[in-house]
């Protein structure tokens, strides 16, 4: 592995390690800092945190992603957060889960979706657009508008158009609202019907 990649991985692991002692608000800030690194495993680590699969190994306080957090397992397979390579299997009682709360989980869902909207994989972008559709705020709308200008996949473009039309329903101009209703008529997305 090139030295620069190793240094980037080490810095990423150090950032992930900060989750061990962080309160919920600090975990939000850590997630934002992780995004700024552009590390290829950001989405995986944030998803693991969201899914209660981020654990601290008690003997050395290192943080790992686990393959499964099934409570019936007596041991969890630890994965290196920077590479997702298997490290070792450890007894569940020798690990401490990095906890979340409802607010942090909601934040993580939106953060992961925003990050995923720029993925090279259209399927990942599609899921991100659908997730962002559930909680439209100014920042999200701005992000969706920018993505809509460059989106080439018709399915993703359709979801982006749906989200932007929903936002337009709250616009003060009648002509804009009428155009939004026309765009949304016949769409099957449950968010449209709510």
Helices and strands as residue ranges (DSSP letters): H 3-17, G 18-20, H 24-37, H 42-50, E 54-57, E 62-66, E 75-79, E 86-91, G 92-94, E 95-97, H 102-116, H 122-133, H 138-150, H 154-168, H 174-184, H 190-193
